Amino acid sequence: MDLGNLYQDVILEHNRNPRNWGELDATSRRADGRNPMCGDEVTVWLKVEGDRLADVSFVGTGCAISKASASMMTQAVKGKTRAEAEKVFAHFHAMVTGQHDDPSSDATLGKLKVFSGVSRFPARVKCASLAWHAMREAL
Ligand code: ZN
């Protein structure tokens, strides 16, 4: 895995065209995340209905990894229950911190597998995790 593979097309594409970009209304929850080491900043909005993450959005500035990860996080947890979202986070976090035995065959991760290379670059782990931690804080 070289640095080039870290910036796969899907990551670059999400960086250019982030999904679920923007604020939700005032009734939603929000949490901010900062990664001073890289300069990444993200704000995540969550609309929780019952046990479900009915809507989720974000706005952020920073590196391609942080923005793409935030964009794909919103897609991964939108419509999920709290427990399902926590499960996806646990699998994602294990993958980027190098504690996942076999991300490539993990159906829970889905497209998030494009971030598997992050575990080889410790400085990038915070970039990839930032929006996920903000999402959990908002929960
Ligand atoms: Zn970063």
Backbone and ligand atoms as CSV (ligand in chain L), in Angstrom:
chain,resi,resn,atom,element,x,y,z
A,1,MET,N,N,0.856,-1.205,0.000
A,1,MET,CA,C,0.000,0.000,0.000
A,1,MET,C,C,0.884,1.245,0.000
A,2,ASP,N,N,0.929,1.970,-1.078
A,2,ASP,CA,C,1.682,3.219,-1.080
A,2,ASP,C,C,0.724,4.398,-0.867
A,3,LEU,N,N,1.290,5.559,-0.727
A,3,LEU,CA,C,0.473,6.729,-0.421
A,3,LEU,C,C,-0.551,6.991,-1.534
A,4,GLY,N,N,-0.190,6.652,-2.755
A,4,GLY,CA,C,-1.114,6.843,-3.877
A,4,GLY,C,C,-2.407,6.080,-3.674
A,5,ASN,N,N,-2.283,4.857,-3.165
A,5,ASN,CA,C,-3.475,4.047,-2.949
A,5,ASN,C,C,-4.357,4.584,-1.838
A,6,LEU,N,N,-3.764,5.414,-0.983
A,6,LEU,CA,C,-4.542,6.007,0.101
A,6,LEU,C,C,-5.590,6.968,-0.470
A,7,TYR,N,N,-5.255,7.559,-1.595
A,7,TYR,CA,C,-6.158,8.530,-2.212
A,7,TYR,C,C,-6.854,7.916,-3.410
A,8,GLN,N,N,-7.642,6.907,-3.135
A,8,GLN,CA,C,-8.353,6.246,-4.208
A,8,GLN,C,C,-9.375,7.180,-4.833
A,9,ASP,N,N,-9.788,6.826,-6.036
A,9,ASP,CA,C,-10.733,7.663,-6.786
A,9,ASP,C,C,-11.978,7.997,-5.977
A,10,VAL,N,N,-12.489,7.014,-5.234
A,10,VAL,CA,C,-13.739,7.246,-4.512
A,10,VAL,C,C,-13.539,8.284,-3.408
A,11,ILE,N,N,-12.351,8.299,-2.807
A,11,ILE,CA,C,-12.048,9.301,-1.776
A,11,ILE,C,C,-11.949,10.692,-2.411
A,12,LEU,N,N,-11.253,10.770,-3.526
A,12,LEU,CA,C,-11.113,12.061,-4.215
A,12,LEU,C,C,-12.464,12.572,-4.703
A,13,GLU,N,N,-13.304,11.647,-5.137
A,13,GLU,CA,C,-14.611,12.041,-5.656
A,13,GLU,C,C,-15.499,12.582,-4.532
A,14,HIS,N,N,-15.477,11.927,-3.380
A,14,HIS,CA,C,-16.263,12.410,-2.227
A,14,HIS,C,C,-15.712,13.736,-1.707
A,15,ASN,N,N,-14.400,13.919,-1.841
A,15,ASN,CA,C,-13.803,15.185,-1.424
A,15,ASN,C,C,-14.303,16.328,-2.315
A,16,ARG,N,N,-14.407,16.055,-3.603
A,16,ARG,CA,C,-14.881,17.075,-4.548
A,16,ARG,C,C,-16.375,17.315,-4.435
A,17,ASN,N,N,-17.127,16.233,-4.227
A,17,ASN,CA,C,-18.586,16.318,-4.179
A,17,ASN,C,C,-19.129,15.667,-2.911
A,18,PRO,N,N,-18.916,16.318,-1.764
A,18,PRO,CA,C,-19.346,15.695,-0.507
A,18,PRO,C,C,-20.856,15.509,-0.447
A,19,ARG,N,N,-21.283,14.345,0.049
A,19,ARG,CA,C,-22.712,14.029,0.180
A,19,ARG,C,C,-23.236,14.555,1.514
A,20,ASN,N,N,-24.540,14.856,1.534
A,20,ASN,CA,C,-25.196,15.321,2.758
A,20,ASN,C,C,-24.478,16.536,3.355
A,21,TRP,N,N,-24.113,17.456,2.484
A,21,TRP,CA,C,-23.405,18.676,2.873
A,21,TRP,C,C,-24.397,19.742,3.284
A,22,GLY,N,N,-24.174,20.413,4.416
A,22,GLY,CA,C,-25.026,21.520,4.842
A,22,GLY,C,C,-25.568,21.303,6.237
A,23,GLU,N,N,-26.285,22.328,6.737
A,23,GLU,CA,C,-26.813,22.253,8.087
A,23,GLU,C,C,-28.211,21.646,8.089
A,24,LEU,N,N,-28.586,21.016,9.199
A,24,LEU,CA,C,-29.977,20.623,9.417
A,24,LEU,C,C,-30.625,21.705,10.267
A,25,ASP,N,N,-31.940,21.617,10.465
A,25,ASP,CA,C,-32.627,22.693,11.176
A,25,ASP,C,C,-32.292,22.698,12.677
A,26,ALA,N,N,-32.822,23.704,13.356
A,26,ALA,CA,C,-32.432,23.973,14.737
A,26,ALA,C,C,-32.858,22.876,15.712
A,27,THR,N,N,-33.769,22.007,15.298
A,27,THR,CA,C,-34.209,20.936,16.198
A,27,THR,C,C,-33.239,19.758,16.203
A,28,SER,N,N,-32.237,19.828,15.347
A,28,SER,CA,C,-31.298,18.700,15.268
A,28,SER,C,C,-30.163,18.860,16.279
A,29,ARG,N,N,-29.455,17.759,16.506
A,29,ARG,CA,C,-28.284,17.807,17.384
A,29,ARG,C,C,-27.064,18.147,16.537
A,30,ARG,N,N,-26.062,18.755,17.164
A,30,ARG,CA,C,-24.833,19.019,16.422
A,30,ARG,C,C,-23.617,18.820,17.314
A,31,ALA,N,N,-22.519,18.498,16.674
A,31,ALA,CA,C,-21.257,18.366,17.397
A,31,ALA,C,C,-20.125,18.771,16.464
A,32,ASP,N,N,-19.115,19.386,17.057
A,32,ASP,CA,C,-17.954,19.829,16.291
A,32,ASP,C,C,-16.765,18.917,16.558
A,33,GLY,N,N,-15.930,18.781,15.550
A,33,GLY,CA,C,-14.694,18.033,15.733
A,33,GLY,C,C,-13.531,18.801,15.143
A,34,ARG,N,N,-12.383,18.732,15.820
A,34,ARG,CA,C,-11.190,19.417,15.305
A,34,ARG,C,C,-9.998,18.479,15.390
A,35,ASN,N,N,-9.176,18.542,14.370
A,35,ASN,CA,C,-7.933,17.775,14.354
A,35,ASN,C,C,-6.785,18.745,14.091
A,36,PRO,N,N,-6.262,19.353,15.173
A,36,PRO,CA,C,-5.242,20.413,15.018
A,36,PRO,C,C,-3.987,19.930,14.292
A,37,MET,N,N,-3.700,18.649,14.403
A,37,MET,CA,C,-2.495,18.124,13.757
A,37,MET,C,C,-2.519,18.320,12.247
A,38,CYS,N,N,-3.729,18.284,11.672
A,38,CYS,CA,C,-3.852,18.386,10.215
A,38,CYS,C,C,-4.579,19.665,9.807
A,39,GLY,N,N,-5.344,20.266,10.754
A,39,GLY,CA,C,-6.130,21.444,10.432
A,39,GLY,C,C,-7.548,21.130,9.993
A,40,ASP,N,N,-7.973,19.884,10.211
A,40,ASP,CA,C,-9.334,19.489,9.820
A,40,ASP,C,C,-10.352,19.999,10.835
A,41,GLU,N,N,-11.472,20.495,10.321
A,41,GLU,CA,C,-12.588,20.884,11.191
A,41,GLU,C,C,-13.873,20.362,10.583
A,42,VAL,N,N,-14.737,19.832,11.416
A,42,VAL,CA,C,-15.999,19.294,10.914
A,42,VAL,C,C,-17.116,19.564,11.910
A,43,THR,N,N,-18.294,19.854,11.385
A,43,THR,CA,C,-19.494,19.943,12.214
A,43,THR,C,C,-20.501,18.952,11.651
A,44,VAL,N,N,-21.059,18.149,12.537
A,44,VAL,CA,C,-22.018,17.120,12.130
A,44,VAL,C,C,-23.375,17.443,12.744
A,45,TRP,N,N,-24.422,17.352,11.936
A,45,TRP,CA,C,-25.795,17.523,12.416
A,45,TRP,C,C,-26.510,16.187,12.335
A,46,LEU,N,N,-27.324,15.937,13.342
A,46,LEU,CA,C,-28.046,14.671,13.415
A,46,LEU,C,C,-29.497,14.930,13.768
A,47,LYS,N,N,-30.385,14.299,13.043
A,47,LYS,CA,C,-31.793,14.318,13.443
A,47,LYS,C,C,-32.154,12.912,13.885
A,48,VAL,N,N,-32.447,12.775,15.166
A,48,VAL,CA,C,-32.767,11.463,15.721
A,48,VAL,C,C,-34.273,11.366,15.921
A,49,GLU,N,N,-34.865,10.326,15.354
A,49,GLU,CA,C,-36.294,10.074,15.535
A,49,GLU,C,C,-36.446,8.699,16.166
A,50,GLY,N,N,-36.897,8.701,17.422
A,50,GLY,CA,C,-36.957,7.434,18.152
A,50,GLY,C,C,-35.545,6.887,18.302
A,51,ASP,N,N,-35.330,5.715,17.752
A,51,ASP,CA,C,-34.010,5.093,17.870
A,51,ASP,C,C,-33.220,5.229,16.568
A,52,ARG,N,N,-33.764,6.008,15.647
A,52,ARG,CA,C,-33.180,6.032,14.318
A,52,ARG,C,C,-32.500,7.366,13.994
A,53,LEU,N,N,-31.396,7.305,13.254
A,53,LEU,CA,C,-30.723,8.493,12.768
A,53,LEU,C,C,-31.418,8.895,11.460
A,54,ALA,N,N,-32.520,9.648,11.609
A,54,ALA,CA,C,-33.370,9.934,10.464
A,54,ALA,C,C,-32.654,10.764,9.416
A,55,ASP,N,N,-31.798,11.676,9.859
A,55,ASP,CA,C,-31.052,12.486,8.893
A,55,ASP,C,C,-29.709,12.861,9.513
A,56,VAL,N,N,-28.743,13.032,8.645
A,56,VAL,CA,C,-27.405,13.398,9.110
A,56,VAL,C,C,-26.742,14.231,8.020
A,57,SER,N,N,-26.019,15.265,8.444
A,57,SER,CA,C,-25.338,16.115,7.468
A,57,SER,C,C,-24.047,16.632,8.093
A,58,PHE,N,N,-23.238,17.278,7.270
A,58,PHE,CA,C,-21.994,17.829,7.807
A,58,PHE,C,C,-21.527,18.998,6.959
A,59,VAL,N,N,-20.663,19.821,7.577
A,59,VAL,CA,C,-19.897,20.840,6.871
A,59,VAL,C,C,-18.485,20.751,7.427
A,60,GLY,N,N,-17.497,20.848,6.583
A,60,GLY,CA,C,-16.148,20.735,7.106
A,60,GLY,C,C,-15.106,21.307,6.168
A,61,THR,N,N,-13.945,21.585,6.749
A,61,THR,CA,C,-12.792,21.990,5.948
A,61,THR,C,C,-11.619,21.112,6.371
A,62,GLY,N,N,-10.703,20.906,5.454
A,62,GLY,CA,C,-9.540,20.104,5.799
A,62,GLY,C,C,-9.097,19.239,4.643
A,63,CYS,N,N,-8.384,18.196,4.969
A,63,CYS,CA,C,-7.787,17.352,3.936
A,63,CYS,C,C,-8.831,16.455,3.272
A,64,ALA,N,N,-8.433,15.865,2.155
A,64,ALA,CA,C,-9.336,15.009,1.385
A,64,ALA,C,C,-9.823,13.819,2.199
A,65,ILE,N,N,-8.945,13.265,3.020
A,65,ILE,CA,C,-9.332,12.100,3.828
A,65,ILE,C,C,-10.446,12.478,4.801
A,66,SER,N,N,-10.291,13.631,5.466
A,66,SER,CA,C,-11.286,14.013,6.470
A,66,SER,C,C,-12.633,14.326,5.829
A,67,LYS,N,N,-12.609,15.005,4.687
A,67,LYS,CA,C,-13.874,15.362,4.040
A,67,LYS,C,C,-14.562,14.143,3.442
A,68,ALA,N,N,-13.781,13.297,2.784
A,68,ALA,CA,C,-14.367,12.095,2.178
A,68,ALA,C,C,-14.902,11.162,3.259
A,69,SER,N,N,-14.184,11.069,4.366
A,69,SER,CA,C,-14.624,10.203,5.446
A,69,SER,C,C,-15.929,10.717,6.043
A,70,ALA,N,N,-16.043,12.033,6.220
A,70,ALA,CA,C,-17.280,12.626,6.736
A,70,ALA,C,C,-18.437,12.369,5.778
A,71,SER,N,N,-18.177,12.564,4.498
A,71,SER,CA,C,-19.207,12.354,3.482
A,71,SER,C,C,-19.701,10.907,3.491
A,72,MET,N,N,-18.759,9.968,3.544
A,72,MET,CA,C,-19.142,8.554,3.509
A,72,MET,C,C,-19.714,8.091,4.847
A,73,MET,N,N,-19.319,8.759,5.932
A,73,MET,CA,C,-19.920,8.462,7.234
A,73,MET,C,C,-21.414,8.788,7.197
A,74,THR,N,N,-21.759,9.957,6.626
A,74,THR,CA,C,-23.175,10.335,6.603
A,74,THR,C,C,-23.987,9.312,5.813
A,75,GLN,N,N,-23.416,8.826,4.717
A,75,GLN,CA,C,-24.125,7.822,3.920
A,75,GLN,C,C,-24.256,6.504,4.686
A,76,ALA,N,N,-23.202,6.186,5.456
A,76,ALA,CA,C,-23.170,4.889,6.133
A,76,ALA,C,C,-24.151,4.799,7.298
A,77,VAL,N,N,-24.451,5.931,7.947
A,77,VAL,CA,C,-25.284,5.860,9.156
A,77,VAL,C,C,-26.692,6.424,8.954
A,78,LYS,N,N,-26.918,7.134,7.869
A,78,LYS,CA,C,-28.238,7.740,7.645
A,78,LYS,C,C,-29.306,6.654,7.535
A,79,GLY,N,N,-30.361,6.794,8.346
A,79,GLY,CA,C,-31.452,5.827,8.326
A,79,GLY,C,C,-31.231,4.627,9.229
A,80,LYS,N,N,-30.034,4.538,9.794
A,80,LYS,CA,C,-29.709,3.399,10.655
A,80,LYS,C,C,-30.214,3.633,12.089
A,81,THR,N,N,-30.341,2.547,12.847
A,81,THR,CA,C,-30.623,2.691,14.270
A,81,THR,C,C,-29.326,3.068,14.968
A,82,ARG,N,N,-29.484,3.519,16.202
A,82,ARG,CA,C,-28.333,3.869,17.032
A,82,ARG,C,C,-27.341,2.693,17.122
A,83,ALA,N,N,-27.873,1.508,17.375
A,83,ALA,CA,C,-27.021,0.319,17.527
A,83,ALA,C,C,-26.309,-0.019,16.218
A,84,GLU,N,N,-27.023,0.118,15.106
A,84,GLU,CA,C,-26.410,-0.165,13.807
A,84,GLU,C,C,-25.288,0.825,13.506
A,85,ALA,N,N,-25.540,2.107,13.829
A,85,ALA,CA,C,-24.521,3.135,13.596
A,85,ALA,C,C,-23.289,2.875,14.452
A,86,GLU,N,N,-23.506,2.470,15.685
A,86,GLU,CA,C,-22.385,2.156,16.581
A,86,GLU,C,C,-21.592,0.962,16.055
A,87,LYS,N,N,-22.295,0.016,15.467
A,87,LYS,CA,C,-21.620,-1.162,14.924
A,87,LYS,C,C,-20.726,-0.776,13.744
A,88,VAL,N,N,-21.266,0.048,12.843
A,88,VAL,CA,C,-20.463,0.483,11.694
A,88,VAL,C,C,-19.237,1.248,12.191
A,89,PHE,N,N,-19.451,2.142,13.188
A,89,PHE,CA,C,-18.323,2.884,13.742
A,89,PHE,C,C,-17.267,1.935,14.298
A,90,ALA,N,N,-17.696,0.934,15.056
A,90,ALA,CA,C,-16.747,0.004,15.690
A,90,ALA,C,C,-15.916,-0.713,14.634
A,91,HIS,N,N,-16.556,-1.142,13.553
A,91,HIS,CA,C,-15.826,-1.832,12.478
A,91,HIS,C,C,-14.876,-0.871,11.772
A,92,PHE,N,N,-15.370,0.360,11.514
A,92,PHE,CA,C,-14.543,1.360,10.830
A,92,PHE,C,C,-13.330,1.713,11.685
A,93,HIS,N,N,-13.580,1.943,12.975
A,93,HIS,CA,C,-12.494,2.345,13.865
A,93,HIS,C,C,-11.442,1.240,13.979
A,94,ALA,N,N,-11.904,-0.003,14.071
A,94,ALA,CA,C,-10.964,-1.128,14.136
A,94,ALA,C,C,-10.119,-1.177,12.854
A,95,MET,N,N,-10.748,-0.902,11.725
A,95,MET,CA,C,-10.030,-0.944,10.446
A,95,MET,C,C,-8.953,0.142,10.369
A,96,VAL,N,N,-9.315,1.386,10.664
A,96,VAL,CA,C,-8.339,2.472,10.480
A,96,VAL,C,C,-7.242,2.458,11.547
A,97,THR,N,N,-7.512,1.792,12.673
A,97,THR,CA,C,-6.470,1.701,13.697
A,97,THR,C,C,-5.684,0.392,13.588
A,98,GLY,N,N,-5.955,-0.368,12.529
A,98,GLY,CA,C,-5.177,-1.579,12.272
A,98,GLY,C,C,-5.524,-2.750,13.174
A,99,GLN,N,N,-6.718,-2.708,13.778
A,99,GLN,CA,C,-7.105,-3.791,14.686
A,99,GLN,C,C,-8.170,-4.709,14.089
A,100,HIS,N,N,-8.404,-4.539,12.808
A,100,HIS,CA,C,-9.400,-5.373,12.130
A,100,HIS,C,C,-8.665,-6.497,11.406
A,101,ASP,N,N,-9.082,-7.738,11.666
A,101,ASP,CA,C,-8.380,-8.882,11.098
A,101,ASP,C,C,-8.504,-8.950,9.579
A,102,ASP,N,N,-9.695,-8.630,9.078
A,102,ASP,CA,C,-9.913,-8.819,7.648
A,102,ASP,C,C,-10.988,-7.871,7.102
A,103,PRO,N,N,-10.635,-6.584,6.949
A,103,PRO,CA,C,-11.630,-5.613,6.469
A,103,PRO,C,C,-12.199,-5.967,5.094
A,104,SER,N,N,-11.392,-6.607,4.263
A,104,SER,CA,C,-11.812,-6.837,2.882
A,104,SER,C,C,-13.042,-7.737,2.784
A,105,SER,N,N,-13.286,-8.586,3.781
A,105,SER,CA,C,-14.460,-9.461,3.711
A,105,SER,C,C,-15.526,-9.069,4.729
A,106,ASP,N,N,-15.485,-7.823,5.190
A,106,ASP,CA,C,-16.432,-7.335,6.190
A,106,ASP,C,C,-17.575,-6.586,5.502
A,107,ALA,N,N,-18.746,-7.228,5.460
A,107,ALA,CA,C,-19.893,-6.641,4.767
A,107,ALA,C,C,-20.384,-5.373,5.463
A,108,THR,N,N,-20.176,-5.259,6.764
A,108,THR,CA,C,-20.623,-4.076,7.501
A,108,THR,C,C,-19.925,-2.819,6.990
A,109,LEU,N,N,-18.689,-2.960,6.561
A,109,LEU,CA,C,-17.907,-1.805,6.120
A,109,LEU,C,C,-18.341,-1.294,4.751
A,110,GLY,N,N,-18.737,-2.202,3.868
A,110,GLY,CA,C,-19.134,-1.783,2.529
A,110,GLY,C,C,-18.074,-0.921,1.868
A,111,LYS,N,N,-18.507,0.219,1.326
A,111,LYS,CA,C,-17.598,1.122,0.613
A,111,LYS,C,C,-16.522,1.733,1.513
A,112,LEU,N,N,-16.763,1.699,2.817
A,112,LEU,CA,C,-15.804,2.310,3.747
A,112,LEU,C,C,-14.444,1.626,3.702
A,113,LYS,N,N,-14.390,0.471,3.054
A,113,LYS,CA,C,-13.117,-0.253,2.921
A,113,LYS,C,C,-12.043,0.571,2.221
A,114,VAL,N,N,-12.458,1.579,1.452
A,114,VAL,CA,C,-11.452,2.397,0.762
A,114,VAL,C,C,-10.522,3.092,1.755
A,115,PHE,N,N,-10.931,3.141,3.038
A,115,PHE,CA,C,-10.079,3.784,4.041
A,115,PHE,C,C,-9.159,2.791,4.759
A,116,SER,N,N,-9.124,1.553,4.283
A,116,SER,CA,C,-8.310,0.541,4.982
A,116,SER,C,C,-6.826,0.911,4.990
A,117,GLY,N,N,-6.370,1.623,3.945
A,117,GLY,CA,C,-4.962,2.004,3.870
A,117,GLY,C,C,-4.541,2.997,4.942
A,118,VAL,N,N,-5.535,3.672,5.543
A,118,VAL,CA,C,-5.238,4.688,6.564
A,118,VAL,C,C,-4.470,4.089,7.739
A,119,SER,N,N,-4.717,2.818,8.034
A,119,SER,CA,C,-4.070,2.205,9.203
A,119,SER,C,C,-2.552,2.180,9.077
A,120,ARG,N,N,-2.063,2.323,7.850
A,120,ARG,CA,C,-0.619,2.342,7.635
A,120,ARG,C,C,-0.016,3.724,7.869
A,121,PHE,N,N,-0.874,4.711,8.037
A,121,PHE,CA,C,-0.410,6.093,8.188
A,121,PHE,C,C,-1.015,6.698,9.458
A,122,PRO,N,N,-0.352,6.484,10.607
A,122,PRO,CA,C,-0.922,6.890,11.910
A,122,PRO,C,C,-1.385,8.342,11.946
A,123,ALA,N,N,-0.692,9.235,11.243
A,123,ALA,CA,C,-1.089,10.644,11.261
A,123,ALA,C,C,-2.441,10.862,10.591
A,124,ARG,N,N,-2.857,9.901,9.758
A,124,ARG,CA,C,-4.120,10.044,9.021
A,124,ARG,C,C,-5.323,9.447,9.757
A,125,VAL,N,N,-5.058,8.702,10.824
A,125,VAL,CA,C,-6.153,8.030,11.520
A,125,VAL,C,C,-7.141,9.053,12.079
A,126,LYS,N,N,-6.616,10.150,12.633
A,126,LYS,CA,C,-7.497,11.186,13.174
A,126,LYS,C,C,-8.305,11.861,12.078
A,127,CYS,N,N,-7.688,12.050,10.919
A,127,CYS,CA,C,-8.408,12.641,9.779
A,127,CYS,C,C,-9.625,11.784,9.432
A,128,ALA,N,N,-9.398,10.475,9.373
A,128,ALA,CA,C,-10.449,9.550,8.954
A,128,ALA,C,C,-11.511,9.354,10.029
A,129,SER,N,N,-11.125,9.546,11.297
A,129,SER,CA,C,-12.056,9.266,12.407
A,129,SER,C,C,-12.826,10.489,12.874
A,130,LEU,N,N,-12.367,11.673,12.493
A,130,LEU,CA,C,-12.893,12.925,13.045
A,130,LEU,C,C,-14.420,13.025,12.994
A,131,ALA,N,N,-14.983,12.860,11.817
A,131,ALA,CA,C,-16.434,13.009,11.660
A,131,ALA,C,C,-17.202,11.911,12.391
A,132,TRP,N,N,-16.579,10.743,12.509
A,132,TRP,CA,C,-17.239,9.638,13.217
A,132,TRP,C,C,-17.332,9.945,14.706
A,133,HIS,N,N,-16.287,10.498,15.273
A,133,HIS,CA,C,-16.329,10.867,16.679
A,133,HIS,C,C,-17.359,11.980,16.910
A,134,ALA,N,N,-17.441,12.926,15.971
A,134,ALA,CA,C,-18.428,14.008,16.095
A,134,ALA,C,C,-19.838,13.437,16.028
A,135,MET,N,N,-20.053,12.497,15.128
A,135,MET,CA,C,-21.357,11.858,14.997
A,135,MET,C,C,-21.759,11.187,16.305
A,136,ARG,N,N,-20.831,10.479,16.923
A,136,ARG,CA,C,-21.134,9.779,18.185
A,136,ARG,C,C,-21.376,10.771,19.314
A,137,GLU,N,N,-20.645,11.880,19.288
A,137,GLU,CA,C,-20.868,12.900,20.313
A,137,GLU,C,C,-22.270,13.500,20.168
A,138,ALA,N,N,-22.671,13.719,18.935
A,138,ALA,CA,C,-24.005,14.261,18.691
A,138,ALA,C,C,-25.097,13.285,19.138
A,139,LEU,N,N,-24.820,12.017,19.033
A,139,LEU,CA,C,-25.774,11.001,19.479
A,139,LEU,C,C,-25.958,11.054,20.996
L,1,ZN,ZN,ZN,-6.554,15.619,7.743
